[in-house]
Amino acid sequence: MKISRFKKSHKTLVFFASNFDYREPYQVLVDATFCQAALQHKIGIEEQIRKYFQCNVKLLTTQCVILEAEALGAPLTGATTIVKQFHVHKCGHEGKPVAAAECIKSMTKDNRYVVASQDRLLQASLRKIPGRCLLYLHKATPVLEAPSAASKKWVLKRAKNLMLGKQADKIDYMKQQQGIKPTEPAVKKKQQRGPKNPNPLSCKKSKKQKAAPQGVQQTTTTIAKAKRKRVKISAHIKELIN
């Protein structure tokens, strides 16, 4: 293998190992389309992949992939024979097999597999998900695809978050060295509302006189009438007085 090709594959593996926890031995999940392409170009899959990775590699497949290849019949007879040579990994679909593409998607959901496939639709679907590593054949040469845009975006976002966290920790450390207490977020005090002043309009004296109680009113009227009452003196008594 050329040095430039090895450098590219090694760089891609380092990217996935650093950011998505891929570890040796790298597990390569092979489907029937990859085996069919290898058969057409007359290459040995295991030999070529080990030579390409130059590290510990484990080739495996699933029961769903084998059953789908068998169902397609004569056109994939050779590919079916090849794919059966790999270790069959439990996929969770035993008894209820699904399409090979759906099986591979579910397998890569929580695990770290290098997916070896020539299925264009499957490749396009996996590129949209961060952390998916793809392997395909370009004629007779294995090619480890560079990280997708989704994977790069995810790594960049995580790096920004880590950088902001480190800067905040550094600022706090410098404040501690300078003896500056960390500023606490200001807490808004609740305004205590006291009794309100009376309405000035309500304090004005009413122009109307307050009505006295009924009993008091009658007594006042009686006294007034008593004062105004004149005693009539008869004429003969006036003469005696005079």
Stockholm file with secondary structure:
# STOCKHOLM 1.0

chainA/1-242         MKISRFKKSHKTLVFFASNFDYREPYQVLVDATFCQAALQHKIGIEEQIRKYFQCNVKLLTTQCVILEAEALGAPLTGATTIVKQFHVHKCGHEGKPVAAAECIKSMTKDNRYVVASQDRLLQASLRKIPGRCLLYLHKATPVLEAPSAASKKWVLKRAKNLMLGKQADKIDYMKQQQGIKPTEPAVKKKQQRGPKNPNPLSCKKSKKQKAAPQGVQQTTTTIAKAKRKRVKISAHIKELIN
#=GR chainA/1-242 SS CCHHHHHHHHHHHHHHHHHHCCCSSEEEEECHHHHHHHHHTTCCHHHHHHHHHCSCEEEEEEHHHHHHHHHTCGGGHHHHHHHTTSEEECCSCTTSCCCHHHHHHHHTTSSCCEEECCCHHHHHHHHTSTTCEEEEEETTEEEECCCCHHHHHHHHHHHHHHHHHHHHHHHHHHHHHHTCCCCCCCCCCCCCCCCCCCCGGGGSCCSSCCCCCHHHHHHHHHHHHHHHCCCCCCHHHHHHHC
#=GC SS_cons         CCHHHHHHHHHHHHHHHHHHCCCSSEEEEECHHHHHHHHHTTCCHHHHHHHHHCSCEEEEEEHHHHHHHHHTCGGGHHHHHHHTTSEEECCSCTTSCCCHHHHHHHHTTSSCCEEECCCHHHHHHHHTSTTCEEEEEETTEEEECCCCHHHHHHHHHHHHHHHHHHHHHHHHHHHHHHTCCCCCCCCCCCCCCCCCCCCGGGGSCCSSCCCCCHHHHHHHHHHHHHHHCCCCCCHHHHHHHC
//
